[in-house]
Amino acid sequence: MKRINIVFVILLVFSGIFTFQSCKEEEGTITSFGAFTQPVLVAPANGTFINLAGTTVDLKWSSTDAEGDPQKWDIYFGTSDDPGLVKTGHNSQTYTVTVAIGTEYFWRVVGTDANGIPTRSETWSFEIVDPNAPIDVTLSWATDALKQLGLDLDPRDAANLRLLIRKEDLTSVKTVNTTDFEVYSVFNTLADGKYYIATDLFGTVDAGDFNMPLTLDLELNLYQRGVMDETIPFNQVMTNEYACSSYRVYLGYIVKTGSTYVFTKEVTKPVSPYSAIWYGTDNADFLYDSEVETYMGCSLQIKGLSYGWMSDYWGEVIFKGGTANITIDPATGDVTIPNQFYCRTRWLGAVQLDYYIEGTGTYDATGQYPIMTITYDLIQNGVSMASQDPASDPAFVAHLTQDPNGLKGGKGAAVIKFTRPLVKPAERK
C-alpha cells in the first residue's frame, strides 16, 4: 500500500511540472527592453590631477538608450572610494560638484530607464591639486656588491648614506640619517632661497678579507603631489671607501620660491688644491709611465704608485688596495706617506703577503706646473722590498708633474723596461 502511494505522489509531481511548463509556453510572453548603455567617462579623466581656479568641477559621462527613454540618473559623489548618493533623478549627463584643493574625490552614476532597468558605471576618481603641497626629497641608492663581493646585499645594508640639506653659505639646515633610504619632508617650512643637496657615507658593510670598494649609484626623487614627480640619477658618483663627513658629495641645489621648487643638478666632489693626475715616471731606475693620482677621500689620497712596474717587472697583480694617505705641507712643500697598509697582490695566481708603504718627498708649485718627487718603499712581512731589489736599492722613486707632456719632453719618451725572470719579491737578492 505504501509503495502505491509513493508512486502516486511522484506521478502527481511530474504532472504538475508538465502542466506549469505548458502554461508558460502557451500563455507567457517575453518582452525585451533596451536599457541605457554602460556609462562611459567623458571628464574629468580618471585618476587625474586638476589644477583649478574656481571651486566647482563638471562631471560628464556618456550613455544612450535605444528606446529614447527619459534620463534618470542617481549620482554618487564623495571623498570615500564608496561614495554616497548626492542626487536622484538627474536628467542630464553633466553634473556640477563643489570641490576643495588638495582633496581626492570618487564618483559614479546609475541610470534607470522607463522600465526600471538600472545601468551602473564604474567608480571614477580625480584630485584637486594643492599648489602649496609639501615636497618630499628622497635619496636612494644601489651598489655593485654582487659583482665586487659576491654578495647580493640590500643597498641599505651595503652602505648607509646621509642626506644633507645646506643653505647657500653651506651652513647646515638638516642632516637626515636613518637605516633606510633618506627622506626630507618639511622643505615647505624653509624660507625662500637656495639650498644645496649633499650626501656622505655614515657607514658601510665590512666583508672582512673579501672587502673591495663598492661603486654607489644614487637617485634623488623630488615629489610634490600633483605638481612634481622628478627622479634624477647620479651614476657611479661615490664609492664606499670613505665613511666620513669630509667625503661629502654635492648633488645640486633647489631654489625655493613660495611653493615652487626648481632643482639644478650640479655634482661637486671633495677636492684639494693637490688633487691632480700626475704624469712622469714611477721607479726612476725603470722609468715606467706614472699612473699616479691624488684626490680627496677622508683625507688626501695617493693612488697608483708602483702600479706599472709591479705588474710588468715583478709580475704581481694588485687586487686589493693601491691607495694610501698622503700629506703635503703647504708651507714647506714636504710630502709624507706614513707607514700604512697599501695593497695585496697575486703572483702566478697565489695571494701574497700584504704590502705596506711609507715614503717622503717634495712638492714644488713655483713653475708653470707643480712638480712632485716621492721616494718610497714597499714593506712586506717587515722586509724592505727596495733593499731586496738591487735595481731599486735603497728606495723606489717617482718623478711626477701635472704637465700633460710629462717630464723632459714626453711622458713615455725614455721608458726602459727590463725583463727579468719572475721571482717572488722575498726571493730577490
Phi, psi and omega per residue, in radians:
M1 nan -0.713 -3.134
K2 -1.140 -0.676 -3.119
R3 -1.143 -0.646 3.137
I4 -1.157 -0.685 3.123
N5 -1.128 -0.744 -3.126
I6 -1.077 -0.759 -3.138
V7 -1.120 -0.687 3.140
F8 -1.101 -0.733 3.115
V9 -1.101 -0.794 -3.133
I10 -1.043 -0.716 3.126
L11 -1.110 -0.666 3.119
L12 -1.128 -0.716 -3.140
V13 -1.059 -0.876 -3.123
F14 -1.115 -0.643 3.103
S15 -1.088 -0.698 3.111
G16 -1.130 -0.692 -3.123
I17 -1.105 -0.853 -3.105
F18 -1.123 -0.658 3.122
T19 -1.104 -0.723 3.135
F20 -1.090 -0.881 -3.138
Q21 -1.061 -0.644 -3.131
S22 -1.143 -0.721 3.123
C23 -1.094 -0.753 -3.128
K24 -1.076 -0.678 -3.097
E25 -1.220 -0.630 -3.061
E26 -1.474 -0.649 -2.974
E27 -1.895 -0.437 -3.055
G28 -1.310 2.622 3.058
T29 -2.283 2.591 3.126
I30 -2.015 2.155 -3.135
T31 -1.977 2.314 -3.133
S32 -1.828 2.227 3.096
F33 -1.975 2.509 3.078
G34 -1.667 1.693 -3.127
A35 -1.251 2.987 3.051
F36 -1.055 2.472 3.048
T37 -1.183 2.736 -3.139
Q38 -1.055 2.237 -3.080
P39 -1.013 2.367 3.072
V40 -1.865 2.332 -3.122
L41 -1.177 2.332 3.046
V42 -1.871 -0.894 -3.139
A43 -2.889 2.654 -0.137
P44 -1.326 2.774 -3.113
A45 -0.979 2.511 -3.089
N46 -1.138 2.309 3.092
G47 1.291 0.221 -3.067
T48 -1.513 2.825 2.970
F49 -1.757 2.393 -3.101
I50 -2.057 2.134 2.974
N51 -1.484 2.035 -2.951
L52 -2.109 2.313 3.087
A53 -1.529 -0.620 -3.116
G54 -1.742 -2.512 -3.085
T55 -2.263 0.131 -3.112
T56 -2.247 2.719 3.079
V57 -2.339 2.419 3.072
D58 -1.597 2.122 3.052
L59 -1.560 2.234 -3.078
K60 -2.318 2.427 3.102
W61 -2.523 2.992 -3.096
S62 -2.351 2.300 3.106
S63 -2.791 2.583 -3.135
T64 -2.258 2.778 3.105
D65 -2.238 2.241 -3.038
A66 -1.103 -0.552 -3.133
E67 -1.522 -0.043 -3.128
G68 1.185 0.530 -3.139
D69 -1.091 2.623 3.058
P70 -1.105 2.588 -3.067
Q71 -1.439 2.358 3.037
K72 -2.400 1.846 -3.052
W73 -2.018 2.331 2.949
D74 -1.716 2.264 -3.054
I75 -1.989 2.247 3.138
Y76 -1.969 2.252 -3.026
F77 -2.677 2.439 3.095
G78 2.959 -3.022 -3.086
T79 -1.629 -0.027 3.077
S80 -1.664 2.654 3.097
D81 -1.286 -0.039 2.959
D82 -2.140 1.327 -2.958
P83 -1.159 2.683 -3.129
G84 -1.536 2.854 -3.136
L85 -1.286 2.191 -3.141
V86 -2.050 -0.232 -3.110
K87 -2.729 2.355 3.061
T88 -2.079 2.651 3.062
G89 1.118 0.449 3.138
H90 -1.192 2.370 -2.966
N91 -1.861 0.343 3.039
S92 -2.487 3.005 -3.107
Q93 -1.814 0.549 2.997
T94 -2.418 2.376 3.133
Y95 -2.500 2.289 -3.093
T96 -1.690 2.280 3.132
V97 -2.136 2.676 3.074
T98 -1.636 2.360 -3.039
V99 -2.294 2.927 3.106
A100 -2.244 2.596 -3.101
I101 -1.121 2.619 3.081
G102 1.249 0.290 -3.067
T103 -2.074 2.429 3.082
E104 -1.718 2.370 -3.100
Y105 -2.140 2.639 3.100
F106 -2.192 2.562 3.128
W107 -2.738 2.736 3.068
R108 -2.726 2.898 3.126
V109 -2.330 2.669 3.054
V110 -2.271 2.072 3.128
G111 -1.760 2.483 3.132
T112 -2.187 2.250 -3.141
D113 -1.503 -3.044 -3.058
A114 -1.152 -0.308 -3.132
N115 -1.754 0.174 3.085
G116 1.373 0.264 -3.133
I117 -1.522 2.095 -3.094
P118 -1.524 2.625 3.000
T119 -2.304 2.178 -3.015
R120 -1.897 2.499 3.058
S121 -1.590 3.010 2.918
E122 -1.234 3.009 3.009
T123 -1.677 2.194 -3.101
W124 -1.942 2.910 -3.127
S125 -2.542 2.815 2.979
F126 -2.764 2.884 -3.125
E127 -2.383 2.409 3.101
I128 -1.519 2.147 -3.090
V129 -1.133 2.369 2.971
D130 -1.734 1.873 -3.092
P131 -1.114 -0.290 3.124
N132 -1.764 0.323 -3.122
A133 -1.048 2.469 3.094
P134 -1.168 2.796 3.141
I135 -1.975 2.384 3.035
D136 -1.752 2.264 3.049
V137 -1.910 1.999 -3.047
T138 -2.051 2.278 3.082
L139 -1.905 2.141 3.053
S140 -2.277 2.928 -3.066
W141 -2.732 2.867 3.047
A142 -2.347 2.746 3.131
T143 -2.302 2.960 3.063
D144 -1.803 0.681 -3.097
A145 -1.055 -0.632 -3.136
L146 -1.106 -0.740 3.139
K147 -1.237 -0.781 -3.017
Q148 -1.420 -0.681 -3.041
L149 -1.919 -0.208 -3.042
G150 1.295 0.314 -3.109
L151 -2.087 2.233 3.122
D152 -1.511 1.322 -3.036
L153 -1.538 2.481 2.911
D154 -1.064 2.317 -3.090
P155 -1.002 -0.456 3.119
R156 -1.294 -0.364 3.041
D157 -1.524 -0.518 -3.127
A158 -1.301 -0.592 -3.108
A159 -2.657 2.430 3.091
N160 -1.989 1.787 -3.132
L161 -1.658 2.627 3.031
R162 -1.820 2.555 3.041
L163 -1.769 2.163 -3.043
L164 -2.013 2.207 3.053
I165 -1.901 2.131 -3.040
R166 -2.247 2.493 3.066
K167 -1.188 3.047 -3.116
E168 -1.075 -0.530 3.094
D169 -1.504 0.183 3.078
L170 1.242 0.165 3.007
T171 -1.294 2.694 -2.977
S172 -1.315 2.399 2.934
V173 -1.826 -0.863 -3.095
K174 -2.764 2.447 2.968
T175 -2.072 2.044 -3.112
V176 -1.792 2.129 -3.093
N177 -2.488 1.899 3.047
T178 -2.261 -3.059 3.066
T179 -1.608 0.104 -3.128
D180 -1.997 -3.109 2.938
F181 -1.058 2.570 -2.962
E182 -1.653 2.436 -3.123
V183 -2.318 2.314 3.022
Y184 -2.033 2.011 -2.954
S185 -1.938 0.045 -3.051
V186 -2.078 0.587 3.106
F187 -1.055 -0.528 -3.107
N188 -1.141 -0.297 3.130
T189 -1.478 -0.154 -3.118
L190 -1.413 2.680 3.065
A191 -1.193 2.735 3.075
D192 -1.030 2.520 3.123
G193 2.700 -2.932 -3.077
K194 -1.842 2.244 -3.096
Y195 -2.277 2.247 3.116
Y196 -1.505 2.474 3.088
I197 -1.904 2.121 -3.077
A198 -2.376 2.996 3.096
T199 -2.616 2.696 2.966
D200 -2.512 3.008 -3.036
L201 -1.750 1.988 -3.128
F202 -1.457 -0.553 -3.139
G203 -2.920 2.859 -3.116
T204 -2.651 2.899 -3.102
V205 -1.185 2.527 3.036
D206 -1.941 1.841 -3.119
A207 -1.683 0.266 3.091
G208 1.071 -2.266 -3.113
D209 -1.155 -0.247 -3.131
F210 -1.630 0.060 -3.115
N211 -1.003 2.279 2.994
M212 -2.469 2.599 3.104
P213 -1.048 2.352 3.097
L214 -1.775 2.512 3.033
T215 -1.623 2.392 -3.109
L216 -1.955 2.180 2.993
D217 -1.792 2.175 -3.074
L218 -1.887 2.692 2.959
E219 -2.333 2.368 3.064
L220 -1.987 2.135 3.131
N221 -1.966 2.259 3.088
L222 -1.953 2.006 -3.054
Y223 -2.201 2.036 3.051
Q224 -2.174 1.917 -2.931
R225 -0.886 2.139 3.106
G226 1.365 -0.143 -3.067
V227 -2.022 -0.830 -3.026
M228 -2.538 2.401 2.976
D229 -2.580 1.517 -2.983
E230 -2.102 2.252 3.101
T231 -2.023 2.178 -3.097
I232 -1.989 2.090 3.137
P233 -1.493 2.599 3.044
F234 -2.337 1.584 -3.032
N235 -1.415 2.320 3.066
Q236 0.889 0.754 -3.038
V237 -1.560 -0.291 -3.098
M238 -2.489 2.931 2.973
T239 -2.223 2.845 3.122
N240 -1.653 0.248 -3.099
E241 -1.209 -0.457 -2.956
Y242 -2.152 1.600 3.112
A243 -1.558 1.441 -3.107
C244 -2.814 2.773 -3.094
S245 -1.268 -0.379 -3.133
S246 -1.324 -0.319 3.058
Y247 -1.572 1.292 -3.045
R248 -1.889 2.248 3.134
V249 -1.953 2.157 3.073
Y250 -1.573 2.242 -3.075
L251 -1.637 -0.436 -3.120
G252 2.738 -2.796 -3.102
Y253 -2.554 2.678 3.084
I254 -1.961 2.275 3.006
V255 -1.763 2.052 -3.138
K256 -1.732 2.163 3.052
T257 -2.270 1.740 -3.037
G258 1.102 -2.119 3.121
S259 -1.789 0.283 3.107
T260 -1.816 2.328 -3.083
Y261 -2.237 2.200 3.136
V262 -2.143 2.126 -3.122
F263 -1.775 2.393 3.039
T264 -2.103 2.157 3.126
K265 -1.347 2.194 -3.113
E266 -2.721 1.600 -3.051
V267 -1.406 2.209 3.072
T268 -2.301 2.116 3.130
K269 -1.740 2.842 3.118
P270 -1.002 2.371 -3.137
V271 -2.298 2.817 3.077
S272 -2.389 2.657 3.060
P273 -1.061 -0.249 -3.124
Y274 -1.761 0.040 3.102
S275 -1.197 2.228 -3.084
A276 -2.990 2.829 2.884
I277 -1.634 2.287 -3.055
W278 -1.937 2.208 3.104
Y279 -1.754 2.998 3.136
G280 2.137 -2.502 -3.057
T281 -2.248 2.602 3.096
D282 -2.114 2.223 -3.031
N283 1.219 1.596 -2.962
A284 -1.021 -0.495 -3.125
D285 -1.231 -0.487 -3.084
F286 -1.832 -0.363 3.133
L287 0.991 0.788 3.033
Y288 -1.298 2.535 3.090
D289 -1.020 2.409 3.119
S290 -1.187 2.423 2.978
E291 -2.094 0.437 -2.988
V292 -1.457 2.445 3.064
E293 -2.436 2.459 3.011
T294 -2.062 2.429 -3.090
Y295 -2.804 2.923 -3.110
M296 -1.573 2.277 2.878
G297 -2.034 -2.149 2.958
C298 -1.259 -0.392 3.031
S299 -2.591 -3.116 3.118
L300 -1.152 2.284 -3.114
Q301 -2.011 2.626 2.986
I302 -2.156 2.323 -3.071
K303 -2.297 2.442 2.998
G304 1.863 -0.160 3.080
L305 -1.040 2.316 3.072
S306 1.389 -0.062 -3.003
Y307 -0.982 -0.968 -3.022
G308 -1.140 -0.924 -3.040
W309 -1.280 -0.471 3.133
M310 -1.155 -0.719 -3.118
S311 -1.362 -0.606 -3.055
D312 -1.526 -0.853 -3.054
Y313 -1.463 -0.779 3.126
W314 -1.489 -0.404 -3.116
G315 1.348 0.354 -3.124
E316 -1.893 2.434 -3.092
V317 -1.888 2.136 3.098
I318 -1.320 2.189 3.082
F319 -2.100 -0.073 3.066
K320 -2.589 2.406 3.098
G321 1.462 -2.475 -3.072
G322 1.653 0.163 3.133
T323 -2.266 2.502 -3.126
A324 -2.464 2.729 3.013
N325 -1.303 2.475 3.117
I326 -2.453 2.515 3.052
T327 -2.126 2.506 3.076
I328 -2.224 2.091 -3.137
D329 -1.390 2.000 -3.089
P330 -1.154 -0.396 -3.115
A331 -1.393 -0.729 -3.040
T332 -1.865 -0.344 -3.061
G333 1.387 0.166 3.125
D334 -1.264 2.376 3.124
V335 -1.929 2.352 3.134
T336 -2.350 2.261 2.958
I337 -2.012 1.788 -3.118
P338 -1.196 2.730 -3.130
N339 -1.044 2.207 -3.080
Q340 -2.851 2.825 3.041
F341 -1.039 2.397 -3.126
Y342 -2.065 -0.924 -3.074
C343 -2.820 2.894 3.021
R344 -2.222 2.434 -3.021
T345 -2.242 2.934 2.955
R346 -2.082 2.370 3.071
W347 -2.129 2.065 -3.037
L348 0.910 0.636 3.091
G349 1.539 -0.200 -3.095
A350 -1.661 2.363 3.123
V351 -1.230 2.290 -3.127
Q352 -1.696 2.903 3.065
L353 -1.120 2.647 -3.106
D354 -1.051 2.514 3.011
Y355 -1.742 2.397 2.972
Y356 -1.912 2.777 -3.111
I357 -2.288 2.591 2.965
E358 -2.677 2.672 -3.123
G359 -3.067 2.994 3.082
T360 -2.420 2.986 3.118
G361 3.134 -2.921 -3.140
T362 -2.341 2.630 3.117
Y363 -2.240 2.206 -3.074
D364 -2.264 2.025 -3.126
A365 -1.951 0.391 -3.078
T366 -1.424 -0.330 -3.119
G367 -1.607 -2.924 -3.134
Q368 -1.132 -0.632 3.103
Y369 -2.216 2.431 3.066
P370 -1.057 2.561 3.118
I371 -2.208 2.434 3.116
M372 -2.382 2.375 3.041
T373 -2.066 2.259 -3.118
I374 -2.185 2.180 3.038
T375 -1.841 2.060 -3.004
Y376 -2.436 2.891 3.113
D377 -2.375 2.589 2.994
L378 -1.856 2.312 -3.038
I379 -2.086 2.192 -3.133
Q380 -2.202 2.114 -3.130
N381 0.959 0.632 3.106
G382 1.439 0.051 -3.078
V383 -1.902 2.314 3.078
S384 -1.236 2.112 3.129
M385 -1.293 -0.574 3.117
A386 -1.099 -0.703 -3.121
S387 -1.245 -0.338 3.129
Q388 -1.489 -0.176 -3.097
D389 -2.011 1.918 -3.066
P390 -0.986 -0.535 -3.108
A391 -1.256 -0.311 -3.062
S392 -2.064 -0.135 -3.099
D393 -1.067 2.266 0.198
P394 -1.732 0.029 -3.090
A395 -2.802 2.850 2.968
F396 -1.569 2.490 -3.088
V397 -2.256 2.313 3.063
A398 -2.009 2.200 3.052
H399 -1.836 1.999 -2.923
L400 -2.206 2.626 3.084
T401 -2.593 2.719 3.034
Q402 -1.548 -0.014 3.071
D403 -1.197 2.038 -3.127
P404 -1.008 -0.368 3.103
N405 -1.426 -0.044 3.108
G406 1.365 -2.690 -3.103
L407 -1.838 2.440 3.028
K408 0.957 0.819 2.965
G409 1.593 0.073 3.092
G410 2.820 2.352 -3.017
K411 -1.235 -0.423 -3.126
G412 -1.996 0.212 -2.979
A413 -1.180 -0.568 -3.008
A414 -2.111 0.493 -3.095
V415 -1.243 2.222 3.068
I416 -2.130 2.091 -3.102
K417 -1.991 2.028 -3.131
F418 -1.411 2.551 3.051
T419 -1.948 2.120 3.110
R420 -2.304 2.769 3.072
P421 -1.047 2.473 3.129
L422 -1.284 2.028 3.082
V423 -2.267 2.680 3.117
K424 -1.169 2.465 -3.087
P425 -0.900 -0.681 -3.097
A426 -1.190 -0.297 -3.127
E427 -1.639 -0.076 -3.113
R428 -1.287 2.281 -3.091
K429 -2.019 nan nan
